[in-house]
Amino acid sequence: MTQANAIIVGASSHLSKEIATKLAQQKVSLVLFVQNPDDMKEFAEQLPIKVDVLPLDIENPAAIISQLEKVWLSMDGAHLVLVNTGLNGYHESLPWQLEQDIIDVNVSGFTAICNTTFRLMREQGYGQIAAINSIAGLRGGPSVAYHASKAYAQNYLEGLSMHAQRLKLPITITDIQLGLLDKAAMQQSKLWLPPLPKVADQIIKAMQKGKRKVYVTKRWRLVAWLTMGLPEFIYNTRHWKVKKKK
Ligand SMILES: NC(=O)c1ccc[n+]([C@@H]2O[C@H](COP(=O)([O-])OP(=O)(O)OC[C@H]3O[C@@H](n4cnc5c(N)ncnc54)[C@H](OP(=O)(O)O)[C@@H]3O)[C@@H](O)[C@H]2O)c1
């Protein structure tokens, strides 16, 4: 295996398409896992190299494991697996089904992908697992299961990295702590909404440097530090509301 190759799991979002485009321009050969491969046909066809697009059944861990094993064999291993899957949602009444769906994608599915990839890279003798995670995992928040699932992902990646070191394996684990792009977009905040190519560039650079953890964009590192350091009575903005006089 000489040419660099990569698998992107959850490749249908704007961000992952931007990353896939940039990797394809660098002649990295790609396999993209998405929910609806037909929707990706046009995108895949305009890339400068041939790209395979395969269906992803993330809610079924056994299916993901066998999908990854099969594709691994067919492409003779991979240098990089980028995990970009994620599900978020909020409802005031915290319906169980929403929590279950988030856990299925962000915890069970995520673990099946990372665990299987780690095993395959261990057999291969090298590789890099990178995951686009969220600074939402640093503290609890209104999308209760989402915040908790991102904390899980962060700890899982740290554990994998420690395990690779214990086994003296050249497997790099990169945790990409993404700032809140959607929130910034919703608030039309120019200050916090970075252009997608810049976000993709910073992610690719961090992966190529083999970083263990990175905040994207860089300014979110400051928010992360503040978030981690704040006592709950300040972090929880509900406390800021002035009580109405009776
Ligand atoms: N966007 C943000 O503001 C933000 C901020 C911080 C962190 N993050 C995290 O960064 C990662 C990437 O986010 P993003 O904004 O690029 O994309 P996204 O809209 O959060 O979705 C990421 C990917 O997950 C896939 N996915 C979701 N549910 C799925 C399911 N049931 N089965 C199969 N695939 C499923 C999506 O596929 P489909 O499009 O086919 O559903 C998509 O390709 C996620 O982990 C996200 O939580 C996002």
Ligand as a Chemical Component Dictionary entry (heavy atoms), coordinates in Angstrom:
data_LIG
# 
_chem_comp.id                   LIG 
_chem_comp.type                 NON-POLYMER 
_chem_comp.pdbx_formal_charge   0 
_chem_comp.three_letter_code    LIG 
# 
loop_
_chem_comp_atom.comp_id 
_chem_comp_atom.atom_id 
_chem_comp_atom.alt_atom_id 
_chem_comp_atom.type_symbol 
_chem_comp_atom.charge 
_chem_comp_atom.model_Cartn_x 
_chem_comp_atom.model_Cartn_y 
_chem_comp_atom.model_Cartn_z 
_chem_comp_atom.pdbx_ordinal 
LIG N1  N1  N 0  -22.316 21.383 13.288 1  
LIG C1  C1  C 0  -21.970 21.831 14.486 2  
LIG O1  O1  O 0  -22.264 22.944 14.910 3  
LIG C2  C2  C 0  -21.126 20.951 15.364 4  
LIG C3  C3  C 0  -20.480 21.539 16.429 5  
LIG C4  C4  C 0  -19.671 20.772 17.240 6  
LIG C5  C5  C 0  -19.533 19.437 16.975 7  
LIG N2  N2  N 1  -20.207 18.855 15.953 8  
LIG C6  C6  C 0  -20.004 17.431 15.744 9  
LIG O2  O2  O 0  -19.140 17.287 14.648 10 
LIG C7  C7  C 0  -19.476 16.130 13.912 11 
LIG C8  C8  C 0  -19.787 16.522 12.494 12 
LIG O3  O3  O 0  -20.813 17.464 12.478 13 
LIG P1  P1  P 0  -21.417 18.061 11.128 14 
LIG O4  O4  O 0  -21.991 19.354 11.462 15 
LIG O5  O5  O -1 -20.388 17.909 10.070 16 
LIG O6  O6  O 0  -22.557 17.071 10.685 17 
LIG P2  P2  P 0  -23.901 16.565 11.354 18 
LIG O7  O7  O 0  -25.029 17.181 10.671 19 
LIG O8  O8  O 0  -23.827 16.681 12.836 20 
LIG O9  O9  O 0  -23.876 15.010 10.927 21 
LIG C9  C9  C 0  -22.720 14.290 10.878 22 
LIG C10 C10 C 0  -22.920 13.037 10.097 23 
LIG O10 O10 O 0  -23.597 12.057 10.896 24 
LIG C11 C11 C 0  -24.470 11.344 10.060 25 
LIG N3  N3  N 0  -25.571 10.714 10.779 26 
LIG C12 C12 C 0  -26.377 11.256 11.697 27 
LIG N4  N4  N 0  -27.292 10.342 12.108 28 
LIG C13 C13 C 0  -27.045 9.219  11.386 29 
LIG C14 C14 C 0  -27.633 7.931  11.360 30 
LIG N5  N5  N 0  -28.675 7.610  12.114 31 
LIG N6  N6  N 0  -27.120 7.004  10.495 32 
LIG C15 C15 C 0  -26.069 7.321  9.708  33 
LIG N7  N7  N 0  -25.464 8.533  9.697  34 
LIG C16 C16 C 0  -25.941 9.452  10.545 35 
LIG C17 C17 C 0  -24.994 12.398 9.098  36 
LIG O11 O11 O 0  -25.501 11.754 7.953  37 
LIG P3  P3  P 0  -26.848 12.269 7.256  38 
LIG O12 O12 O 0  -26.557 13.650 6.749  39 
LIG O13 O13 O 0  -27.019 11.267 6.179  40 
LIG O14 O14 O 0  -27.919 12.227 8.301  41 
LIG C18 C18 C 0  -23.749 13.217 8.823  42 
LIG O15 O15 O 0  -23.015 12.726 7.745  43 
LIG C19 C19 C 0  -20.657 15.488 14.634 44 
LIG O16 O16 O 0  -20.171 14.522 15.524 45 
LIG C20 C20 C 0  -21.248 16.650 15.389 46 
LIG O17 O17 O 0  -21.922 16.209 16.543 47 
LIG C21 C21 C 0  -20.985 19.600 15.121 48 
# 
loop_
_chem_comp_bond.comp_id 
_chem_comp_bond.atom_id_1 
_chem_comp_bond.atom_id_2 
_chem_comp_bond.value_order 
_chem_comp_bond.pdbx_ordinal 
LIG N1  C1  SING 1  
LIG C1  O1  DOUB 2  
LIG C1  C2  SING 3  
LIG C2  C3  SING 4  
LIG C2  C21 DOUB 5  
LIG C3  C4  DOUB 6  
LIG C4  C5  SING 7  
LIG C5  N2  DOUB 8  
LIG N2  C6  SING 9  
LIG N2  C21 SING 10 
LIG C6  O2  SING 11 
LIG C6  C20 SING 12 
LIG O2  C7  SING 13 
LIG C7  C8  SING 14 
LIG C7  C19 SING 15 
LIG C8  O3  SING 16 
LIG O3  P1  SING 17 
LIG P1  O4  DOUB 18 
LIG P1  O5  SING 19 
LIG P1  O6  SING 20 
LIG O6  P2  SING 21 
LIG P2  O7  DOUB 22 
LIG P2  O8  SING 23 
LIG P2  O9  SING 24 
LIG O9  C9  SING 25 
LIG C9  C10 SING 26 
LIG C10 O10 SING 27 
LIG C10 C18 SING 28 
LIG O10 C11 SING 29 
LIG C11 N3  SING 30 
LIG C11 C17 SING 31 
LIG N3  C12 SING 32 
LIG N3  C16 SING 33 
LIG C12 N4  DOUB 34 
LIG N4  C13 SING 35 
LIG C13 C14 SING 36 
LIG C13 C16 DOUB 37 
LIG C14 N5  SING 38 
LIG C14 N6  DOUB 39 
LIG N6  C15 SING 40 
LIG C15 N7  DOUB 41 
LIG N7  C16 SING 42 
LIG C17 O11 SING 43 
LIG C17 C18 SING 44 
LIG O11 P3  SING 45 
LIG P3  O12 DOUB 46 
LIG P3  O13 SING 47 
LIG P3  O14 SING 48 
LIG C18 O15 SING 49 
LIG C19 O16 SING 50 
LIG C19 C20 SING 51 
LIG C20 O17 SING 52 
# 
